[in-house]
């Protein structure tokens, strides 16, 4: 078997997979556009606030353990992210 034959055979399945991913991304975009009001409402909900606070606190605590000298900057970034999610 020639190298060109191998390359051609490997390329064809990848091309098919790429189109599947592209289709999935486009469907995701369509679903987002159709439901963006509901998504925005969910992101600003009390439940999202509670979950995001727990996640952001955990990430901030972890980052402070890795870079204790950057605690003030980490808190600043955490607070900025918190304002983007939830209702507080």
C-alpha positions in Angstrom: 0.0 0.0 0.0 1.3 3.4 -0.9 1.6 6.3 1.6 -0.8 8.4 -0.5 -3.4 5.6 -0.2 -3.0 5.7 3.6 -3.3 9.4 3.8 -6.3 9.5 1.6 -8.0 6.8 3.7 -7.3 8.6 6.9 -8.4 12.0 5.6 -11.9 10.8 4.4 -13.2 9.7 7.8 -11.9 12.8 9.5 -13.7 15.0 7.0 -16.9 13.2 7.8 -16.4 13.7 11.5 -15.7 17.3 11.0 -19.0 17.8 9.3 -20.8 16.0 12.2 -19.2 18.4 14.7 -20.1 21.4 12.5 -23.7 20.2 12.3 -23.8 19.8 16.1 -22.4 23.3 16.6 -24.9 24.8 14.2 -27.8 23.0 16.0 -26.4 24.3 19.3 -26.4 27.9 17.9 -29.9 27.5 16.6 -31.1 26.2 20.0 -29.4 29.0 21.8 -31.0 31.6 19.5 -34.5 30.0 20.0 -34.1 30.0 23.8 -31.8 32.9 24.6 -34.4 34.6 26.7 -35.0 31.5 28.8 -31.2 31.0 29.1 -30.7 34.6 30.2 -33.4 34.2 32.8 -31.9 30.9 34.1 -28.4 32.5 34.4 -29.9 35.3 36.5 -31.8 33.0 38.8 -31.4 32.4 42.6 -30.3 28.8 41.9 -27.6 29.9 39.4 -26.5 32.4 42.1 -26.1 29.7 44.7 -24.3 27.3 42.4 -22.0 30.0 40.9 -21.1 31.2 44.4 -20.0 27.7 45.4 -18.0 27.1 42.2 -16.4 30.5 42.3 -15.5 30.2 46.0 -13.9 26.8 45.3 -11.9 28.0 42.4 -10.8 31.1 44.2 -9.7 29.1 47.3 -7.8 26.7 45.0 -6.1 29.6 43.2 -5.1 31.2 46.5 -3.4 28.0 47.6 -1.4 28.0 44.3 -0.6 31.7 44.3 -1.1 33.1 47.9 0.6 36.3 46.9 -2.2 37.1 44.4 -5.1 36.7 46.9 -6.4 40.3 46.3 -6.3 39.9 42.5 -8.0 36.5 42.8 -10.8 38.0 44.9 -11.2 40.8 42.4 -11.6 38.4 39.5 -13.9 36.2 41.5 -16.2 39.2 42.3 -16.2 40.2 38.7 -17.2 36.8 37.5 -19.9 36.6 40.3 -21.5 39.8 38.9 -22.0 38.1 35.5 -23.9 35.1 36.9 -26.9 34.9 39.2 -29.0 37.7 40.7 -26.7 39.3 43.2 
